[in-house]
Amino acid sequence: MRYVSTRGEAPVLSFEDAMLTGLARDGGLYVPETVPTMTSDEIAALAGVSYEEAAFRVMRPFVEGSFSDEEFREIIAKAYAGFGHEARAPLVQLESGHFLLELFHGPTLAFKDFAMQLIGQLFQVALAKRGEKITIVGATSGDTGSAAIEAFRGLDNVDVCILYPHGRVSDVQRRQMTTPSESNVHALAVDGDFDDCQARLKDMFNDFEFRDEVKLAGVNSINWGRVLAQVVYYFTSAVALGAPHRKVSFTVPTGNFGDIFAGYIAKKRGLPIDQLVIATNQNDILHRTMETGAYTKGEVTPSISPSMDIQVSSNFERALFDAYGRDGKAVQSQMADLASGGFTISQGAMEFLKEQFTSGRASEDETSAEIKRSFEATNEVLCPHSAVGVKVAREHLTDTPMITLATAHPAKFPAAVKDACGQDAPLPPRMADLFDREERVTRVAGDLDALKAVIREKIGR
Ligand SMILES: *Cc1c(COP(=O)(O)O)cnc(C)c1O
């Protein structure tokens, strides 16, 4: 399988190279040259198989040429072994025709584990074959950092350094980053806010000498390997509800557009999906774009669903690429306009997007009200992100079964949950000792030289 850039000018790469590279050299994102479709019979045959087996069958053609079947099976087995639920992504019913896909049973209690755990194992095998060692550096406002640490902890060929803003992440989030004891894990508490962390990270990637010296790599949400991992649970959940013999719809709490783009790939791969509904919080750039065709940056207003607080939705570029008939030049020119505030999507491209996606938004009050309503109606305690999804999904119910993706466990956002419905949201038993574990963290000034020195020291190079 070959991968091309959405801006049309970067080299065509294999799965392995696209994954290890992340961002394409022309500033674009890698997408598969073609998406092979599964037949109805192949989809029907997923009924009753394990999550891991379904994952193998759905993802296999995308890694062709990079991993053997045997390697890939073992990678998948290791990736999902640490999940706290046998089904990996269980489905529960909320009301007639409406189901919740629980994607929060991984090691950090959010759906990002599905992608990160797989990426960790893929990197490990690819690097071992090449005899290379790399340094993953990431900046986080909370969830992504812990998911990356859990994915790479204890792996031989990778050091993982995560920058987070000192004093500005929740206690659960901090402890998830500071308590792993493996020597290749380095939590760095940076003086400053999340934007400072991101800016320093960018500085490091632009410091080519340092970048080469420590073999810097990133695993942010534009990595194709992450999108691919997320395609699988669209299949397993739809098949559980009768696909391919009947259609299903999905509603996806959306920020960077990675998760819902995976749903779009599932559809291209042959899954009969009726609606794909984008659900945003008050930071509703994607909803506004779907309504007006104008993609314009605003200010981020912090919300109780912080993982969806975005200004620019990076994976949206992948959808635009298809909307413009895979014309890299057209994407390039829109992205150039984004730098100066925004762009207007052409009528033809908008028609394409509207055929593929619908959208809705939930305000802060509506999100809290949904947490309360869901708890009273079903006893299900939703995290704020999932509540945004459920609220928007309820506005899109038809005769086709609707699956809303629950992206995080309520225990990650206990204050918002308690305020909304009066319920405590305890950590699952396997994590109950999180607050007793020893923390290990290095405080660093928010400047590039200090960070470079700490990273060199930590990785011992
Ligand atoms: C990252 C995240 C999202 C948004 O997912 P995207 O792929 O960025 O659209 C939603 N909910 C939670 C809990 C997340 O961590």
The ligand as an SDF file (V2000), in Angstrom:
LIG
                    3D

 15 15  0  0  0  0  0  0  0  0999 V2000
   -9.0220   13.6800   21.5100 C   0  0  0  0  0  0  0  0  0  0  0  0
  -10.3940   13.5620   22.0860 C   0  0  0  0  0  0  0  0  0  0  0  0
  -11.5500   13.8850   21.3380 C   0  0  0  0  0  0  0  0  0  0  0  0
  -11.4820   14.4270   19.9310 C   0  0  0  0  0  0  0  0  0  0  0  0
  -11.0130   13.4990   19.0150 O   0  0  0  0  0  0  0  0  0  0  0  0
  -10.4700   13.9610   17.5790 P   0  0  0  0  0  0  0  0  0  0  0  0
   -9.9390   12.7430   16.9380 O   0  0  0  0  0  0  0  0  0  0  0  0
   -9.4120   14.9800   17.8720 O   0  0  0  0  0  0  0  0  0  0  0  0
  -11.6230   14.5530   16.8600 O   0  0  0  0  0  0  0  0  0  0  0  0
  -12.7860   13.6840   21.9370 C   0  0  0  0  0  0  0  0  0  0  0  0
  -12.8950   13.2300   23.2070 N   0  0  0  0  0  0  0  0  0  0  0  0
  -11.8150   12.9190   23.9520 C   0  0  0  0  0  0  0  0  0  0  0  0
  -12.0100   12.4470   25.3440 C   0  0  0  0  0  0  0  0  0  0  0  0
  -10.5300   13.0690   23.4310 C   0  0  0  0  0  0  0  0  0  0  0  0
   -9.4620   12.7730   24.1990 O   0  0  0  0  0  0  0  0  0  0  0  0
  1  2  1  0
  2  3  1  0
  2 14  2  0
  3  4  1  0
  3 10  2  0
  4  5  1  0
  5  6  1  0
  6  7  2  0
  6  8  1  0
  6  9  1  0
 10 11  1  0
 11 12  2  0
 12 13  1  0
 12 14  1  0
 14 15  1  0
M  END
$$$$
